[in-house]
């Protein structure tokens, strides 16, 4: 949310030692990596969509407390003292000698909410920068800041920093607290925040938001967002044309709103109008900056990109909600990305490890994480159980306009290893396990794309898939119609309904088999120069040699030394060990025979 000043300290003070004692009771397994894969960043969910810790990164849906909050009585009292409607809540940890790179939060969710920080574990050397302001938030204090300005955090200490971070749309009483607060430039002398001390036995009632995005977005809200964006744009020769385009878009949305309102019968028309606007905007405004330094196009996608979506579509995460700055060179989005590299593999093949390593190449640009929301936020590409019943996409799904829109979305969200927006043409690196089912689609959208098949011993994959399903941290479709048992996890394969009621080892074996056969069939249909193979075992045994071989195959430069081993990837459930899969050997033995033919084919492909 945009604020009049970068930082405001609220007139509340908390017992940081009491909060630290409560968070010390949490297990390390309760912490989750940052959705944008920012090194050193992790979070512990306190309030999430439907109270599910596995949905700790989701931004859409009713926010409810997780079991973690019930274990923390003083934390409940801290939240109650804000006297507001609560959104997503997390404990945010920044490890020693780490930082959060400069960015702007441009997602629709952030435009409507202010972010409250309560430092719990911190040191004087931890610095929070917002625009040209800098503060050290001391333990127990309470702060808000302007997320619309460029901001970053540096922890220049060996010890970790942990903040309680609360998102809220506010309330009359909350804004009274803000009005009584102290801007960061005001003197501290004579200003005394009120101490909210722990009270034994107190169990205050808390209010959580139930609605955070309406679909379709109302005409009045959409008009407000467009007016806000236009007012925030810097002077640019193409701004008059962008104003005309935006005005026509708002008028067309107004007509649809008065015709259809929120009736689902109008969703296709809403989606057509929205996609056409974002596509034309990406062509006109790819190098237009906002006053905060962010990209106009990226902010428009963040604010408006999900203005219409089916009610049962997957929840959006924080992915794509940040903008690092506008590109300085004007290149049409459909021409900007050249020779992109897509890592494709069955789930739990080690693609995060390979992706996070290759992202260190000076040539690689990524969107920071996986592209679920970026792809599935486009009409007709997400699972809605009406038009599409799995994650499979083919060349027939890639119309010219849709392909241009998808390239524009990747362009708007891309940045390099120093988190800088691309300057002119650039190489994109991408990995999303669902894309193993989308190779023909991606090959048509990006005609010069190169696909890297990552092979991992199928026994290891299957054991890791079992672990992922059981962990609850990989639930992609938790309310899948007609599905019973553990909520559906990982990618949604064609024919999933036939797996209902079967034992989990059979489910993951079928999931692996269908994915592997599909991706190998699709790779075989490509020209040999558009595909290559990477091996997970080789990556672990000799990282430098395997990365050098892969970079040579895809045309990436490499300028960093690699040690004898690589750090754990962000999506690791438990630390890898040689033959770890043997803990599940008895469960896997019956299903290995069922997938023996596909295993043999995968081994032949990996040996090419």
N, C-alpha and C positions, 0 to 999 in steps of 0.2 A: 504494500500500500504506500502511496505517495504521502509524505508528511511535510509539514512546513520546515522542519529542521532535520538534520541527519539522525540525531540521537535525543531521546528524552528518558531521564531517569524517573521512574514512578515513585511516589511517596510511601513505599513499602520496603521493609527489611525483613529477611528471613534468617533462620538459624541454619547456616550452611553445614555445621557439624552434624546436626540432626538429620539433615537431608543426605549427607554423605554416608551416615550410618545405615540409612535405609537402602541406598543404592549398592552399598557393599554386600548386601544380602543377595543380590542378583548373581546368577551364574554367568560365566563368560559366554556360554552358548545362547544366552538371551540377547546378546548384541548382534547387530546385523550390519553388513557393509553398506556404504553409501550407494544409492541407486545409480549415480553417475560415475561410480568406481573411482572416486577421488581418494588418492592414497592417504592413509592415516585417519580417515573419517569413518565413524561407525555410529549406530543409533540403537537405542532400546525403546521399543514401542510402549507407550503409556495409554494413548487413545488412538484407535485406528478405525477404518471402515469395518463396521459390524463387530468391533472389538476383537478382531482376529489379528494376532501379532504377525502372521504371515503376510498381511496386507499393510504392513507398516509404512510402505512407500506410496500407497494409493491416496488419491486426492478427491475421489468422487464416491459418494455414498454416505449413509448415516454414520457419524462418528460416535463410537461407544468405548467405554473403558476396557482395557485388556485386563487379564488376571494380575498383571504386574501392578496395577494401581491399587487393587484390593489389598495387596501386601504392604502398602505404604501409607499409613494413616496420616503422617505429617504432610506428605505430598498432597493428599486430598485437601488438607487445610490450606495449604499454599494456593492451590487452584481455586478454592472457594473464596479466598480473599480478593481475587481479581473481579469477582461479581460480574461475570460475563458469560456469554454463550461460548462454549469451548469447541474448537475444531480438533485437528490432529495435534497430538502431544507426543513428544519424544524426549528422551535423554540423548543429547548429542555429545559425542566424544571425539576430541581431536588429539591424537597421540603426540608424544614429544617430538619436537623438530619437524612439525608438519604445518601445513597451511591450507586454507581454502582460497583458491585463486580468484582474482577479480571477476565478478559476474553481476548480472542484473536478473532478478526474478520476474519474468514476463508472463508467466502462466495466468490464466483467468483466476485461478484459486488465489494467487498472491495479490492480484489487483484489488481483491475484495477484503483482504485480511491483513491485520497487523500482527507482527511476530514479537512475542514477549520472551526475553531471555532472563533466566535466573541462574547466575553462576554458582556452582556447587564446589567443584574442585578447580582451582585456577591459581595463577601466579601473576605477579606484577608485570612480567615480561610478555604476557599474552596481550596482543594488540588487536583491536577491532577497528577497521577502517571503513568509512562510508563517505563517498565523494571525497572532499578534501578534509574531512574531520577524522579524528583518531581518539579513541578512549580505551582505558583499561577498565573492564567491568569487574568490580571486586566481588569476592565471595559473599553471597547473601543479598546482594543488591538486586534491583528489578529494573530492566531496561526495555524499551522498544526502539526500533530504528526504521529508517526509510528503505524498504526493500527495492524500491524503484530506482534508487541511485546505485551506481557501481559500488560494490562492497567486497571486502575480503577479510580474512582473519589469519594471523600469524601466531603460532605457539613456539616461541623461541626459548624453549625450556625442555629438559629431558622428561619432565613429568607430563602426564596427560591432563587435558582440560576437559571438564564435563559441565555442560549447561543443561538445565531444564528449559525446553523450548516449546512454547505454547502458541498455537495459531488461533486467532479469534477475529470475528467480525465486529466485536465490541458490544456494548450496551450503554444505556445512559449513565449508569454508575461507573462503568469502566472509563468512559470518556471524561467523567468528572475527575477520576484519578489522573488521567493524562493531563487535563487542564491544570491540576494541582502539582504536576511534575516539574522537574528541573531540566531545561534544555542543557545540553552538554557544555555550552558556552557560559552558562550562569554560574556565579560563585557558589561554593558549597557552604560558606560561612552562614550560620544561622538557619540553615535548611535541615530539618530533622525528619527523616522518613519514620513511619510508624512501624514498630516491631510487631511481627506476627509470630508469637512464640508457640511452640508445640503445646497442645492441650490433650492430656490423656483422656481417652474415651470419646473424643469429639469425632463425629462422623457426619460432616456437612453434606447436604444435598448438592449435586452438581448438575448443570444443564449442558447438554451436548447438542451440536447442530445435527439436524436430520436431513436438511436440504442444502446442497451446495452447488448444484448445477441443474438448471431446468433445460429440457430439450423438447422442442426447439427453444432456443433463447428468445425471450420476448423482444418485440420490436423496440421497446423503450430501452431495455438494457443494451441491446446491440447498438442502437444509435448512440448511447452514452459512451460505449467503448470506442466506437469509431471516432467520435468527436474528441475524446481524450487522446487517441493516437495522433490525430491530425494536429492537435495543439502542441504535442510533445515533439513533433518533427523539427529537425533543423532546416534552415533554408536550403533549397536544392532546385536546380532548373526543372526537374520533373515533378515537383510538388503540385503545380496547377493541374497537371493531367491526373495525378493521384487523387486530388480532391474531387475532380469530376467523376473518376471511377468509383470512389467511395460513396459519393452522393447518390449515384445511380444504384449502387448495391443496397444502400439503406432504403431507398424508395421501393426497390423490388422486394426487399424483405418485409417492408410495411404492408405491401399489397398481399403477400402470402400470409402474413400474420392475421390480417383482417378476414382473409378467405378461409384459412384452415385453423388458426389458433394452434393449440397443441395436439390436434388430431393427427394420429400417426399416418393417416392417409396422405398427408402433405409432406411427409418426410423426404420422399424422393425429390420433390421440387425444391425444398429447402436446401438439400444437399447439393443439387445441381447448381443452384445460385451461389452457394458458399464456395464450392470448388472452383467455379469459373472466376469468382472474384479473387481468390487467393492465387490462382494461376496467373491472371493478368497482373496482379500486384507484384508477383515475383519477377515478372518480366520488366515492369516499370521501375521497381524500387529496390533492386538487389543491393545497391550501394548507397541507399538513403539512410542516414543515421538519425537516431533520436537525440535529444538534448543530453540524455544520460550516457551516450556513447554506444548504446545497443543498436542492433539492426531493426529498422522499421518493419521489414518483412518478418523477421523472427518474432517480434512482439505481436504482430498481427496474427500469426499462426498460433502463438501462445494464448492470446486473448479470445480469438474467434474460432480456432480450428475445430473445437468440439461443440460448436453452437447447435449442432443437431446430431443426435446419435440415438440408437435404439435403447430402450430401457434396460435390456438384458445384456448389453455389450459389456466387455471386460472393463474393470475399473482402470482409469488412467493413473499413472504413477508420476513421480517428480521428473522423470526423464523428459528432456526437451523443454523444461520450464525455465531454463537459464540461458541468458545471452551474454556472450563474451565481448561483443563489440561488432560494429558494422564493417563489412569488407570495404577496403579502400579503392579497389579496382572494379569497374563495372563490367561484369560478364553475365550474359543471360544464364539463368540457373540451369536450363537444359543443356548448356554448353560447358558449364563450369567443371563438372565432375568428369575426369578422364581416367580410363582404365581402373575402375574401382575393384577392390579385392573383397570377396565374400568368403568367409570361413564357413563351411557347411559340414555338419556331422550329426549323428544321433545325439540325444541328450546325454549329458554327463560324460562327454568324451574328452574333456580338458580344453574346450574351446575358449573358456575365459582365460586360462593361463596363456594360450597361444596368442589370443587377441591382446591381452594386456602387455605382453612382451613385444609383439610387432608394433604396437601403438607407440613404442619408444623410437621408432624410425623417424628421421627428419622428414621423410616424405609422407608419412601417414597422417591423415585427418580422420577423426571419428566424431560421433555424436556423444561420446562419453560412456555409453552403455548400450543396451539392446534396443532394438527399434520397434518393439511391440506397439506402443502408442502411436509412433510416427506412421507406421504402415496401416494399422488397423483403425486409425482415426479417419481414414478416407472411406467414404461410402462404398459399401459392397466388398470391402477387403477384410473386414472383421467377421468373426463368428457371431451370427445373430439367430441361428436356427430357423431362419425363414428363407433367406437367400443363400446362406452358406453354412455348412454344418461341420466344417473342419478347417484346419489351417492350410489346406492345399490351395495353391494358386497356379494357374497355367498362363501360357502366352495369350490365351483368349481373354484373360482378365485385364490385360494391359492395353487399354485404349490409348490413343495419342495424348489426349488431354490429361488422363489419369497419370500416365507416365511422366508428363511434364510437371504435374503437381507434386508427384513423389520426389522427383529430382530436386524440385524447389525446396521441399521440406528438408531433405538431407542437406542441401546447400545452406539453408538458414540455420541449422543446428550444428554444423561442423566446426571443429577447431583442431589445432595441431597439438603436439606434445607440450607446448608452452601455453596452451589454452588460448591461442590467438586465432581469430577468425581467418578463413582463407583469403589470400590475396590473389585474385584472378583464378586461373585453372588450378585444380588440385587433385590429389589421389585420395580416395575414400577407402577406409578399412572398416568392415562391418562384420559382426557376428551376432546372430540371433538363432537359437536352435530351431525355431519354427521355420526359418528360411531353408532348412533342408527339404521342406515340402514345397518350396516356391522357386526352384531354380529356373524353370522355363519362363516364369513371370519376370524374374529379375534379369534374366538374359535378354529379354525383349526390351525392358525399361532401360537397361544399360548394355547396349550392343557390343561394347568393348570390355565388358566385365571379365574378370578372371576369378575362377572358383577353386578354393583350396579344400580338398577333402581331408579332414582330420580323422585318422584311423586310431582307434584304441582297442586293445584286447576286449572283445565282446563280453567276456566274463566280468571284467572290471566295470564295463559300462553298466551291465545289468545289475551288479551288486550296488553300484552307486545310484542307479535309478530307484532301486528298492529303498535305499536310505533316504533319497530325496522325497519320495512319496510319504514315507513314515515321519519325516521331520516336520511336515506341515509348512515348510518354507518355500515351496514351489507350486502352490495351488494356483493354477491359471484359470480354472472354471469351477469355482467352489459350489455353484448352484446349477450344475449341468442338468437340464431336464431329462428325466428318465434314468438318471444314474444314482446308484446307491453304494454304500460302503465309504471308503476313504474319498474325500473330495478329489476331483480330477486334478492331476498335477502334470507339469511339463507340456509338451506340444499335443495338440488334439489331432489325432490321425484319422484318415478316412476309415470307416467301418468300426468306429469306437463303440457303437451301440452293441455290437456282437460280443463285446468283452464284459458286458454288465453281469455281475454276479460271479465272475470267475476269480480264482485266487490271485492275489497280487503278483506273485512271480509270473503267472501266465499273462497278466495284463501288461507288465513291463516288457516281457519277451515279445509279445505281439507289437507293442509300441516300437520297440527297437527294430524288429524285423520289417515292419511296414515302412518305417522311416528310411532304413538302410536300402531296401530294395528300390524305393521311390527315388532317392537321391542318386543311386548308382545308375538306374535307368536314365535319369535326366542328364547326368554327366556324360554318359556314353553317347548321348545325342549331340553333344557339343563337339566342336573342332578340338583336336588334341592340344593345340596351343592355348586354349582357353581354360585348361584345367591342370591341376597339379595335386600332389599328395604330400601330406605331412604326417608324421608318426608321433604319437604321444610318448611311446617308450623311448624313441630317439631323443625327443625333446628333454626328457628327464635324464637320460644317460649322458648326453653331451649337448647342453643347450647351445653353446656357441656354434658348433658345427651344424646343428639342425636349423637354427635361425639363419645362418649364412646361406644354407642351401635353399631355404624357402624364400629369402629375400632375393636371391638370384633368379628364382623361378618367376616371381611376381614383379621384379624390377624395382624393389625398394633398396635405398641405400641403408647402410648400418654403420654407426659411428660410436657405439658404446661397448665397453668390455662386459662380458657376461661371466659370472662366476661358475663354479662347478655345479651349483643348484640354483633354482629360481624360487622367489618368494611364493607363498600360497596365493592362489587366485581368490578373487572376491567372493565367488559363489561356492567355496569349499565348505562342505558340511562337517567333515572330520578330517584330521591330518592324514595325508596319504602314507601308506606303508607298503613295502613289497608283499605281494600276495594277500593284501587286505581282503580281497574278494572271497578268500577261502572261509571267512567267517559265515558267508551265506552259501557255501558250497552245497550243503544238503538241500536247501530250498531251490537252488538253481539247477541241480543235476537233472530233474525230470524235464525241464523246459529247454535245456541246451540241445537235446536231441531234436526238438521241434524246430529249432532255428539253425540246424547244422548246415543246411544248404546255403543259407544266406551268410553264415559265418565264413564258409569256404569262399564264397564269392567276394566278400569284403577283404579277405586275406589276399586274394589274387589281385584285387584292385590296388591294395596298399603296396604290393610288391612291384607295381609297374614303375 
